[in-house]
Amino acid sequence: MHSKYIWPNTGGLYPKMAVARDTIRDLEARLVRYKDLIPCRSAFIDTRTPGSQQKENFTVIGPGVAENPEQHVHIGEPHGFNIGAARQPPGCVNSQHSHETAEVFIVHSGRWGFHLGADANDGTVEIGPGDIISIPIHVFRGFSNIGDETGFMFAVLGGDDPGRVTWAPYVFDQAQAHGLVLLESGRLIDTAKGEAIPVDANPMPPTTAEDVAALRQMTGEDLEKCVVREADIGTIECHPLEQCPGLFEAPLIGADSDPDRLPAGRMDWSHGFHVRRLRLASGASTPVFRREEPEVLMLHRGEMVIDCDDTQITLRAGDTFTTPVNSPRRYTNTQTQDALAFVVRGTDHPAGYR
């Protein structure tokens, strides 16, 4: 813990806020622009399965769940949750799997189908730009681009270590046919490239019928209750800051928050984080504020200027920015259209605006 604080030289922007020394850092390193995202095209065991070869996986914040050590991590700082992303061309499939922690998808572009069950035949939910879906743990799910253009989704995974993926039985069979072996350690071995299984390592046992039966089964109707569509978000917007009538915040995921004066989101069960959608009207600017928990913004539409720690950064569509905890910040929209951002805040009970 740091016991000393400094006053940033901000020309009066933050007149009454001290900033901990360990938060004064290069904010550009906390910004990941969409154009600079580095994909991995061989992140998982299904990377050569027909229909899945063209998918791109991204690890934006945290280690994620990639099985290939070549997966690039943009920001390694622990947040209590992970931010990833997927980009797929039309028809591209992500195979059926299950997670140990919460998995949330926010659609930035494209049309997507989410398929349930070990063989993808228990039900499907379709979502599009601006929609958000939270899939409960221990449920087989997969997804595919069902639209006519390349699609991109942000993903939020619970915990600093979201654990390993449990793949449906057929995934192991297809992977073996294409020279890919998953080890018990979670590492992927590519025998087609000449890699060998280490002498002190064992392959991951394929998922059994008993394993499948032990997981939760959901229907498409069940999963529809885990979706908030963009068309409905405007009906649940609130004003968290009286000083900023142009700021609207919609609760999507997480319990109610008295400090933020927000009700629970539709997906109100514990995720280890909250997800809200911010709408900042044209010309609006928030007062300077701080938050005690990690706060990550993923800009969906428009532009947003962030003043933080005597630095100004402009977010554009598809960009991701994580603000240092307790650093004073201000959001401004200088454009003629509303700025829309999805924000992820750490913990089940964020402390609120200060």
N, C-alpha and C positions, 0 to 999 in steps of 0.2 A: 504494500500500500504506500502511496505517496502522501506525505503530510504537508508538503509545500505546494502552494498554488501560485500561478502567475496571472497577471491581467494582460490579455492579448492587446496588441496595438491595433485597434479596429476603427479608430477615428470616431468613436462614440456609438458604433453599431451595437456593442454589447456593454452598456454602461455599468451593469451591476452583476455581472456573471464572471466568477473566477473559473478557470479551466485547469484541470489536473494536467501536470506536465506530460504524463504518459499518453495523453490524447492528442498532443500537438505533434502531428506527423504529416507526411506527404499525402494530401487528400487525393491527389491524382492516382495514387496506388490503391485507393478504395473505390475507384470508379472503373467499371468494366463496360466499355462501349460495345454495342451490338456488332459493329463492324470489326472489332478486334477479338471477338470470341474465337477461341481455338478449339476445334472439334476433335473428338476421337471417333474414328469410324470402325474401331474394333474393340469397343469397351466391354462387350459382354459375350457370353458363350454362344449366343444366337447370331453373331455377326456375319456368318456365312450362310445362314439359313435362307433359302430362296424366298424373296420378298422382303428380307430384312437387311440386305447388303448395303443399302444406301443411307441408312439412318446415321445421324450425327448426334453424339452425346456431348454435353458440356458440363463441366464442374466449375461453377462460378464462385461459390463460397463453401468452404469445408471439404472434407475428403470425398463425400458422396459414397456411392456404392459400386463404382466401376471395378471391374475385375482385371482390367489391364493396367499394369503399373505405368504405362505410357500416357494414361489420361492426364491432361494438363489441368492443374488446379490454379485458378486465377487468384483467389484470395484464401489463404490457409488459416486465417485467424478464427478461432472457435467463436461461434455465436450462440450455441445452444440449438441450432438448426442448420440445415444445409440448403443452399440454393443451387439448383442445377437447371438444365434445359435440354430440350430435344428438338431437332429439326429434321423433317422427313419430307421427301417428295411424294406426290400422289401415289397411292397404292402401297406405300412402304409400311411394314408391320413391326411392332415391338411385341415379342412373344409373351405368352402367359407366364406370370410370375406373382409372387406374394412378398410383402415387406413386413419387417418387424416393428417399424415405427410409421407414423402418419406419412401419407404421400398425397400431396396436393398439386394439382395442375392448374395453371392460369393460361388460357389460350391467348396468344398475341396475334397469331394469324393462322388462317386455314380452317378447314372443317375436319373434325376428329371423331372417331368412333371408339368408345371404351367397351371392351368385350369381357364378359365375366365367365368364370369357370375354367377348369383345367384344360378343357378343349375349346374354350371360347364360344360355347353354345348355351350358356345359362342366361343370356340377355345382353343387350347393347344399349348404350346411351350415347346420343350424338350431341356434340357441343361445338361452339364456334367462337369467333373473336370476342373477347371481353367476358366470356363465361369462366366460371371456376368450379372445380370438382374436387372433393376430398374423398378418397377411397379408404375405408377402414382397414386396419391391419388384418393379416391372416386371411386374406381373400384373394383368390386368383383373379388377376386382371391383366389385360394387355390392351394395346391401343394401335390404331392405324390411321393414316391420313386418308380420309374418304372424300376429299375435295379435289379440285382441279388445279391447285397450285401448291407450291411448297409451303408447308406450315411450320410454325414455331411455337413452342410452349415453354413457359417457365415451370419449374418443379420445386416444391418445398418439401424437404424430408425432415422428420423430427429427430432431435438429438444431435450431439456432436459426432457420435458414432451411430449411424442409422442401421448398423448391422449388415447382414448379407441377404442376398436375394434368394428366395426359394423358387426354383424353376419347375414348371410343369413337366411331367415325365417325358413327353414327346420331344422336349427341347434337348435333353441329353442324347437321345437317339440321333437327332438331326445333326447335333454338334459333332458327335463321333464320326459321322459319315463325312464330315468336312475337316477333320484333323484337329478339332479343338477339344481340350480336356480341362475341366475345372477341378482345381485341387481343393482339399478340405480347408486349406488356409484362405480360400477365396480368390486365389490367383489363377489366371487363365494361361494355359500352355498351348502354344500353336505348333503342333507337330508337323504341319504342312510347311512350316518355315524352318524345320530342322531343330526346333526346341525339344528337349527331352524332359521327362518327369524327373525331378531331383530324387536321388536315392533315398532321402529321408522324408519324402513326401508321399501322400496317398491321394488318389483321385476322390473327388466328392461322390459319395454314393448317390445314384439316381433317386429321385423322388419316387416313393412307392404309392400303391393304391391306398394303403393305410394312412400314409402322410396326407394324401389328398382328402380322404374322408375326415381327417381331424380338423381341417380348415373350415371356415365359415362359408356357407353358400349364400349368394345373394342373387336376386333377379334384377332385371332392368328397372322394374318398378321400385325396388328397394334402393337402387343406386340413384334414381332420379331425385330422391330425397336428400342426396348428398351433393346437389348441384345448385348453384345460384347463377341465373342467366343475366346477361348484361341488361336485357330489356326490363328486368325486375329490380335492378340495383337502385335506380332512381327513386323507387317507392320506399326505400329504407334508409335514405340518407339523413344524417343528423348534422347539427352545428356544434362541433366540440369546443370551439373557441368563440366566445361572444365578441371578442375584439376583431374577429375576422369573418364578417358575414359572407364573404366569397369562398370560404372553405367548407366543403361538404365531405363528411366521412361516413361510409356505409359499412356496418359490421357484417362480415361474411363468415369468419371462422373464429371461434372462441367464445368464452363465457361473457356475461355482461360485465361492464367496467364502469363502476361509479366514478373513479377519478376522471375518466374521459367522457362521462355522461353519455355512454353508449349502451344500448341493449345487447343481448347475446346475438351472435350470428346464427344463421340457419343451422350450420354445423357447429353446435355448441359444446360438443364433448371435448375432452382434453386432447390437445395436440402437442403441447409444450411450446406453443407460439400462438399468436393472433394474426389474422389476415384481415385487412381493411382495404377498401378502395377510396382513395382521395380524389376529389374533384376540386380543382382550383380555378375559379372563374377568371375570365380575361381581365387583366389589370389588377387582380387581387394579390395581396401580399400578407403573409402571416406575421404576427408579432414574433419577436425573437423568443425561442423556447428551448428547453432541454428535455431529454428523456433519460431515465435511469437504466433502460434496457436496450439491447441492440435494436436498431431500426434500419431496415433495408428497403429502399424504394426501387421498384421496377416500373419504368415509365411505359405506359401503354399507348398514349396518344398525346400529341402536342409537344410543348417544351416547358421545362420548369427550371428556374434559376435557383440554385442553393447557395446561400451565404453561410459559411461555416469556418470557424477558426481563422478569420481574416483572409479567407480564400473564397473565390466565387467559381462555381462550376455550373454549366448548363447541361441538363439531361435532355436527351432526345429519345424518340420512340425506340424501345428495345434496350435502352441503357439500364445499368444497375449501379446503385450507389449505396454504400453502407457508411452511416455516420458514426464517428467515435462516440461511445457512451458518455453521456453527460456534457458533450460539447454543445454550446449554443448554436442554433441554426435558425435560418429563416427561409421560407419558400416563397417564390414570386413567379407569377405568370405574366410575362410581358407581351404575349401573343394575343391575337384576336379570337382564338378559339380556346375552349376549356382545355386544361391540362388534366389528364387522367393517369393516375399512378396507383399501382397496388403496393401496399406497404406491409411488411412482415415485422412484427415486434416480438421479441423474445419473452418467454415465460407464459404461463397460463393466466397470470394476473399482472399485466403491465401497470406501472405506477402512475401513468397519466402525464399529460402536458404540465410543464412547470415553467 
